[in-house]
Amino acid sequence: MAEKFGTVVIGSGPGGYVAAIRAAQLGQKVAIVERESLGGVCLNWGCIPTKALLQSAHVLEAAREANLYGIDVKVVGPDLARVVARSREVAATMSKGVQFLLNKANVAVIPGTGMLEGAGVVRVTAEDQPPRQLKAEHIIIATGARPRALPNLPIDGEKVISYRQALALTRLPESMAIIGSGAIGAELAQFYHTLGTRVTLIEALPNLLPLEDDDVSRAIGRAFRKVKMKTLTNAKVLGVDTRGALCQLEVETAKGVEPLEAEVVLSAVGVAANIENLGLEQLGVATERGKILVDEHYRTNVPSIYAIGDVIPTPALAHVASAEATHCAEVIAGGNPPLVNYAVVPACTYTTPEVASVGARERDLQKENQPYLVGNFPFTASGKATALGAREGFVKLLFSAADHRILGAHIVGASATEMIAELALAMQTGVTAEQLHHTIHPHPTLSEAVMEATAAALGCCAHL
């Protein structure tokens, strides 16, 4: 007999579980279907364990540089098994936290693979269990994404790996070629380089972190080269031969085709949405270029079926999925929440130095012929950054020349990912350069650089 719910959510990542909890808070009887671990890829194989690994790398870096702070430390080296074990413990702890929150909200957690079987019906199959049929007034698809593989670079999980295998290696490779220098590629390059792997980071576009402002991309390139990491830009991998003890790569650069050897190749070229085998075709749910098409309230073209997160053509970020989830659940409950503002989505990369940005890049404004003011403040002029021994980086702010409202913010440096929220709020609420400049920031802090960059844009910075 079919079980009846107000809302059924397929997928328990940062979109799915937030949608389920919010729907339950608003009085819905809710079920969530998950085929693996609660929290989805982000919590179990993405955002959280990656940051745990990077924290171990930061601790190793701090120990190696302790003498610069007057502390003598004997550094033996990393124990990869223990580093990975800690990251898995962190992920497990957070997954248990999601279980607690779902239980607290009285959301029914149903293990298995969900598929649309008909109008308002989800069929759930699980190994060694009979199929279950869930009837729902509303269905939210939040099945996330998986690593994307290049046609000439199939992932075998051993010599050619994705980020998922890279988070749980049992032995530290002597060498690694990483293809793709977005957030995933750059962060894992930093991690393995710090632990002692000889890393080559390969990017097809002219700069590392190519989606960031050009000044930010160049700064990260300098930072990686400073620590002797090999980086190749404007470089295309033509093929990889995995038959020998080492992987043999053919890399096309401006100098021609260059051979490259690596023990392991990490493919970090993006993600593909999990929309297969969901029953979308049978119900006529519209898709385009591997994504589900939705309106501004995340409704598909089929009544009562919604989609959020990485399966729709919006930024594939955990915090975006959570924002979409909240909006979607509130619309289902009959509310009229504000639309998600995609012009103000912070992006963060947890390298050393960190990178964070929100809004327009300088090249965007130039392309649009939009007059703007720019203010830069380097962390070399920051007392707090100097005290921390973290003088690398800057805050760069872009303001409208017409009304001085903030158009974009770009930060490279320590705690950049913590500082960006202030600027996202400033953008969301229409704060002007004058208002931001006259907001007293505490001293000494890294956040003072926001005030100082604003002053630089206005031509009144006292500390440059």
C-alpha positions in Angstrom: 0.0 0.0 0.0 1.3 3.4 -0.9 2.4 5.7 1.9 1.0 9.2 1.6 3.0 12.5 2.2 2.5 16.2 1.5 6.0 16.5 0.1 8.6 13.9 -1.0 12.2 15.0 -1.5 14.6 12.9 -3.6 18.1 13.5 -2.4 19.4 14.6 1.0 22.2 17.1 0.1 22.2 20.7 1.2 19.3 21.3 -1.1 17.3 18.2 -0.2 17.5 18.1 3.5 17.0 21.8 3.9 13.8 21.6 1.7 12.6 18.7 3.7 13.1 20.4 7.1 11.6 23.7 5.9 8.5 21.9 4.4 8.1 20.1 7.7 8.4 23.3 9.7 5.6 24.7 7.5 3.2 21.9 8.4 3.8 19.4 5.7 4.1 15.6 6.2 7.5 15.0 4.6 9.6 12.1 3.4 13.2 12.3 2.1 14.7 9.5 -0.1 18.5 9.0 0.0 20.4 6.2 -1.7 23.7 6.8 0.1 24.6 8.9 3.1 22.5 11.8 4.6 24.0 15.1 3.7 24.7 14.1 0.1 28.0 14.6 -1.8 28.8 18.0 -0.3 28.8 16.8 3.3 30.2 13.3 2.7 32.5 13.7 -0.3 32.8 17.4 -1.0 32.7 20.6 1.0 33.2 19.3 4.5 35.8 16.5 4.2 37.8 18.7 1.8 38.0 21.4 4.4 39.0 18.8 7.0 41.9 17.7 4.8 42.9 21.3 4.1 42.9 22.0 7.9 45.4 19.2 8.3 47.6 20.7 5.6 47.3 24.1 7.3 48.5 22.6 10.6 51.4 21.0 8.8 52.3 24.3 7.2 52.1 26.1 10.6 54.3 23.5 12.2 56.9 23.9 9.4 56.9 27.7 9.8 56.7 27.7 13.6 60.3 29.0 13.9 59.2 32.2 12.2 57.0 32.8 15.3 59.7 32.0 17.8 58.5 28.4 18.4 60.8 25.4 17.8 58.8 22.4 16.6 60.2 19.1 15.3 58.1 18.1 12.3 58.2 14.4 11.3 55.7 14.6 8.5 52.1 13.8 7.6 50.4 10.5 8.2 47.9 10.3 5.3 45.9 7.5 6.8 45.2 9.5 10.0 44.6 12.7 8.0 42.0 10.9 5.9 40.5 9.1 8.9 40.0 12.5 10.6 38.2 13.9 7.5 35.9 10.9 7.4 35.1 11.3 11.1 34.2 14.9 10.5 31.9 14.0 7.6 30.3 11.2 9.6 29.7 13.6 12.5 28.0 16.1 10.2 25.9 13.3 8.6 24.7 12.3 12.0 23.8 15.9 12.6 21.6 15.9 9.5 19.9 12.7 10.8 19.2 14.5 14.1 17.7 17.5 12.4 15.5 15.4 10.1 14.3 13.4 13.1 13.7 16.5 15.1 11.5 17.9 12.2 9.6 14.5 12.0 10.8 13.9 8.4 10.6 10.3 7.4 14.0 9.2 6.1 13.6 6.4 3.5 16.8 4.7 2.3 17.0 3.7 -1.3 16.8 5.1 -4.9 13.9 7.2 -5.8 12.2 7.3 -9.2 9.2 9.1 -10.5 6.6 6.4 -11.3 3.7 8.5 -12.2 1.9 11.7 -11.3 2.5 12.2 -7.6 4.2 8.8 -7.1 7.8 8.0 -6.1 9.0 4.4 -6.3 11.8 3.6 -3.9 14.0 0.6 -4.4 16.7 -0.6 -2.0 18.9 -3.7 -1.9 17.4 -6.6 -0.1 14.2 -4.7 0.5 10.8 -4.8 -1.4 10.0 -1.6 -3.4 8.1 1.1 -1.6 5.6 3.4 -3.2 5.2 7.0 -1.9 2.3 9.2 -2.9 2.9 12.9 -2.6 1.1 16.1 -3.4 4.5 17.7 -4.2 7.8 16.1 -5.3 11.2 17.9 -5.1 14.1 16.6 -7.1 17.4 17.3 -5.4 19.7 14.5 -6.6 22.8 16.6 -7.0 25.7 15.9 -9.3 28.7 13.6 -9.8 32.2 14.2 -11.2 32.3 14.9 -14.9 34.6 12.8 -17.0 36.3 13.9 -20.2 35.8 11.7 -23.3 39.6 11.2 -23.6 40.1 10.7 -19.9 37.9 8.0 -18.5 38.0 7.7 -14.7 39.1 4.2 -13.5 39.3 5.1 -9.8 42.9 4.0 -9.5 45.2 5.8 -11.9 42.7 8.3 -13.2 40.6 9.5 -10.2 37.9 12.0 -9.4 37.7 14.1 -6.3 35.9 11.3 -4.5 38.8 9.0 -4.7 41.2 11.8 -4.0 39.6 12.4 -0.6 40.3 8.9 0.6 43.7 7.7 -0.9 45.4 5.1 1.3 48.9 6.1 0.1 50.5 9.5 -0.7 51.4 9.6 -4.4 54.9 10.8 -5.3 53.4 12.7 -8.3 50.0 13.8 -9.4 48.7 15.7 -12.4 45.5 17.6 -11.7 43.4 18.6 -14.7 41.2 21.6 -14.0 42.0 24.5 -11.7 38.6 25.5 -10.4 37.9 25.3 -6.7 38.1 21.5 -6.5 41.3 21.2 -8.5 43.0 24.2 -6.8 42.1 23.0 -3.3 43.3 19.4 -3.8 46.4 20.7 -5.5 47.2 22.7 -2.4 46.5 19.8 -0.1 48.6 17.2 -1.9 51.5 19.7 -2.6 51.6 20.6 1.1 51.8 16.9 2.1 54.7 16.3 -0.3 53.3 15.1 -3.6 54.9 16.6 -6.7 51.8 18.3 -8.2 51.3 19.6 -11.7 48.1 21.7 -12.0 46.8 21.9 -15.6 44.3 24.6 -16.8 43.0 24.9 -20.4 42.2 28.7 -19.9 44.8 31.5 -19.5 44.6 31.7 -15.6 44.1 29.5 -12.6 40.7 29.8 -11.0 39.5 31.2 -14.3 36.0 32.1 -13.1 37.5 34.7 -10.6 38.5 38.3 -11.3 41.7 38.4 -13.3 43.7 40.0 -10.5 42.6 37.2 -8.2 43.5 34.5 -10.7 47.0 36.0 -11.2 47.5 36.3 -7.4 46.7 32.6 -6.9 49.1 31.7 -9.8 51.9 33.6 -8.1 51.1 32.0 -4.7 51.3 28.5 -6.2 54.5 29.2 -8.1 56.0 30.7 -4.9 55.6 27.4 -3.1 57.2 25.6 -6.1 54.0 24.0 -7.5 54.2 23.4 -11.2 51.3 25.1 -13.0 50.4 24.9 -16.7 47.9 27.4 -18.2 46.6 27.5 -21.8 47.2 23.8 -21.7 45.1 21.0 -23.0 45.5 17.3 -22.2 45.3 15.4 -25.5 45.4 11.9 -23.9 46.6 9.8 -21.0 48.2 6.3 -21.3 47.8 4.4 -18.1 49.3 1.1 -19.1 52.7 1.6 -17.5 53.8 2.1 -13.9 53.3 5.9 -14.4 50.6 7.7 -16.3 51.9 9.2 -19.5 50.2 12.5 -20.5 50.3 14.4 -23.7 49.8 18.1 -22.9 49.5 20.7 -25.6 50.8 24.2 -24.6 52.0 27.2 -26.5 55.4 25.5 -26.8 53.9 22.5 -28.5 53.0 19.0 -27.2 54.9 18.2 -24.0 55.1 14.8 -22.3 54.3 14.6 -18.6 54.5 11.7 -16.2 52.5 11.3 -13.0 51.7 8.4 -10.7 48.0 9.6 -10.5 45.9 11.8 -12.6 43.1 13.7 -10.9 40.2 14.8 -13.2 38.7 18.0 -11.7 36.8 19.4 -14.8 33.4 20.0 -13.2 30.3 18.0 -12.4 27.4 16.4 -14.3 23.8 16.5 -12.9 22.2 13.3 -11.7 19.1 13.3 -13.8 19.3 9.9 -15.3 17.0 7.0 -14.3 14.6 9.4 -12.5 11.6 8.8 -14.8 11.8 12.3 -16.1 11.3 11.3 -19.7 8.2 9.2 -19.0 6.5 12.1 -17.3 7.6 14.6 -19.9 9.7 16.8 -17.5 11.6 19.2 -19.6 15.4 19.2 -19.6 18.1 21.0 -21.6 21.9 20.3 -21.8 21.7 17.8 -18.9 19.7 20.1 -16.5 16.1 20.2 -15.5 14.3 23.3 -16.6 12.4 25.2 -13.9 10.8 28.6 -13.3 11.8 31.2 -10.7 9.9 29.1 -8.0 11.7 25.9 -9.1 8.5 24.4 -10.7 9.1 22.1 -13.6 6.7 22.0 -16.6 4.9 19.1 -14.9 2.6 20.2 -12.1 3.7 19.4 -8.5 7.2 18.4 -9.6 10.0 20.8 -8.5 13.8 20.7 -8.9 16.6 22.5 -7.0 20.4 22.5 -6.6 22.9 21.0 -9.0 20.2 19.4 -11.3 19.0 22.9 -12.5 21.0 25.5 -14.5 22.0 27.7 -11.5 25.4 27.9 -9.8 26.4 24.4 -8.5 27.1 25.5 -4.9 25.8 24.1 -1.6 24.6 27.5 -0.3 22.7 28.2 -3.5 21.0 24.8 -3.2 20.0 25.6 0.3 18.6 29.0 -0.7 16.6 27.4 -3.5 15.4 24.7 -1.1 14.0 27.2 1.4 12.2 29.2 -1.4 10.8 26.1 -3.0 9.4 24.7 0.3 7.8 28.1 1.2 6.2 28.4 -2.2 4.8 24.8 -1.8 3.3 25.9 1.5 1.5 28.8 -0.2 4.0 31.5 0.8 5.4 34.4 -1.3 9.1 34.4 -0.4 11.6 36.8 -2.2 13.3 35.3 -5.3 16.8 33.9 -4.9 19.1 36.7 -6.0 21.7 35.0 -8.2 23.6 38.3 -8.7 24.7 38.1 -5.1 26.1 34.6 -4.7 29.4 34.4 -2.8 32.0 32.0 -4.2 34.8 30.6 -2.0 38.0 28.7 -2.6 39.9 27.4 0.4 43.4 27.5 -0.9 46.3 29.3 0.8 45.7 32.2 0.5 41.9 31.9 0.5 39.8 33.3 -2.3 36.3 34.7 -2.0 34.2 36.8 -4.3 30.7 38.1 -5.0 29.1 40.1 -7.8 30.7 41.5 -10.9 34.3 41.0 -12.0 36.2 44.0 -13.4 36.3 42.4 -16.9 32.5 42.1 -16.8 32.1 45.8 -16.1 34.5 46.7 -18.9 32.7 44.4 -21.3 29.4 46.1 -20.5 31.0 49.6 -20.7 29.7 50.3 -17.2 31.6 53.2 -15.5 32.9 52.1 -12.1 35.3 52.9 -9.2 37.8 50.4 -8.0 39.5 50.3 -4.6 42.3 48.0 -3.6 43.9 47.5 -0.2 46.8 45.0 0.1 47.2 42.9 3.3 50.8 44.1 3.4 49.4 47.3 4.8 47.2 45.5 7.4 48.5 45.3 11.0 46.5 42.2 11.8 47.7 40.4 8.6 51.3 41.3 9.5 50.9 40.0 13.0 49.5 36.8 11.7 52.3 36.4 9.2 49.7 36.4 6.4 50.5 39.4 4.4 49.7 37.9 1.0 46.6 39.1 -0.8 44.2 42.0 -1.0 40.7 43.3 -1.0 39.4 44.6 -4.3 36.0 46.4 -4.4 34.1 47.7 -7.4 31.5 50.4 -7.1 29.1 52.0 -9.6 30.5 55.4 -10.7 26.9 56.8 -10.8 25.5 56.0 -7.4 28.5 54.4 -5.6 26.6 51.2 -4.9 28.8 48.1 -4.6 28.9 46.0 -7.8 31.5 43.4 -6.9 34.0 42.3 -4.2 37.1 40.1 -4.6 39.3 39.0 -1.7 42.5 37.0 -1.7 44.0 36.3 1.7 43.6 34.8 5.1 40.0 34.4 6.2 38.7 35.7 2.9 35.9 33.2 3.0 34.7 34.6 6.3 34.9 38.2 5.2 32.9 37.9 2.0 29.5 37.7 3.8 29.7 41.4 4.8 30.1 42.4 1.2 27.3 40.1 0.0 25.0 41.7 2.5 26.2 45.2 1.3 25.3 44.2 -2.2 22.0 42.7 -1.3 20.9 45.8 0.6 22.3 48.4 -1.8 24.9 49.8 0.5 27.0 52.7 -0.9 30.7 53.2 -0.8 30.2 56.1 1.6 28.0 54.0 4.0 30.6 51.2 3.9 33.5 53.6 4.5 31.8 55.2 7.5 30.9 51.9 9.1 33.5 51.6 11.9 35.5 48.3 11.6 37.3 47.0 14.7 41.1 47.3 14.9 43.2 45.3 14.4 41.2 43.0 12.2 41.5 41.7 8.6 38.0 43.1 8.0 39.4 46.6 8.2 40.7 46.0 4.7 37.1 46.2 3.5 36.8 49.7 4.9 40.2 50.7 3.6 39.5 49.4 0.1 36.3 51.4 0.1 38.3 54.5 1.1 40.8 53.8 -1.7 37.9 53.8 -4.2 36.8 57.2 -2.8 40.3 58.6 -2.8 40.5 59.1 0.9 42.5 56.0 2.2 44.8 57.1 5.1 46.8 53.9 5.2 48.1 53.7 1.6 
